[in-house]
Amino acid sequence: MSLLTVDVARALLHTALDDVQLQTVIDREEQEIVERYGAHYVDVSTTIVETLPGGERNLYLRRGITSVSAVSELADIGPAAATALVAGDYFVWGKEGMLTRLPEGTRWGDQVTVTYVPADDRSKRKEIIAELVRLALERTAMKAESVAGEYSYSAPDWEVARAQLLRRAGFWRA
């Protein structure tokens, strides 16, 4: 089910699209966020698992963190078994979506897997989805137009505006 309903979208946006067409646009924009940052927050029992390259002192997840239930690392990429870490082996920076390896001076192994409950970001995602839908509906083929100096139209850089909105949805890694 979509975070942004057709009824809420209609209250925020002016469009001639019918409900099915508008829902298609909402679904497409919502899917982009889910592909980049993971599924929408459901409740405190729903966890996300991220496997990341290590090697540094800090590890950056794609979302803010409510709680961490498991962290394991591989010292070297290969057939070796992962080592489960305990809470004293790392420090959680919740709002930043970051884990710092402890003790001071220690670095993460080559590969780290983190199981965590993300921060509840539904309202932020809903706002971003609405803006992405608005952008999709307003998008035109032309960048600028001028008619005999009496009329002038200039559109934003659609891709830049879209990228800025998507960056607000989480902590994107290239």
C-alpha positions, 0 to 999 in steps of 0.5 A: 500500500502506498504511503501517499494515497490518491485522495491526499495527492488530489488535495495537494496537487492539481491534475487532470489525471484519473485515479488509476493514472495518478496512482501509477505516477505515485507508485513509480515515484514511491518505488524509486525511494524504496529501491534506493533506501529500502522498504517503508517503516512499518513498526518497531518489529520490522528490521532491515539488513544491510551488508556494506564494505568495511575497512573504515572506523565509521559505517554509514547506513541508508537510514536513520537508526532506532535500534540495532539488533545484530552486527557481524563482520568478515575480517577478510572477504572469502570463505571465512565465517562472520564474527558476531559483534556485541553492543560494546564493539560499536557505538550507534549514531541514530539520527546520522545512520552511522555506527562507529567501531570501538575501541578507539582506533579499531576499523570494521572488517572487510564486510559488515552486516547490520540488522536494524530497525530504521527510524520512522521516516514515513511523514518525510517520505510521504512529503517527498513522494508528493513533491516527486509526483508534483515534479513529474506532473509539471515536467515539460519538454522545454527548458525555456521559451520566449515569444517576441519578448511578450511571453517568457517561460523558464523551467527548472532543471528537472533532473537536479530538482528530482535528485535533490528530493531523492537525496532528502529521503535517506543517506544515499551511497553511490 
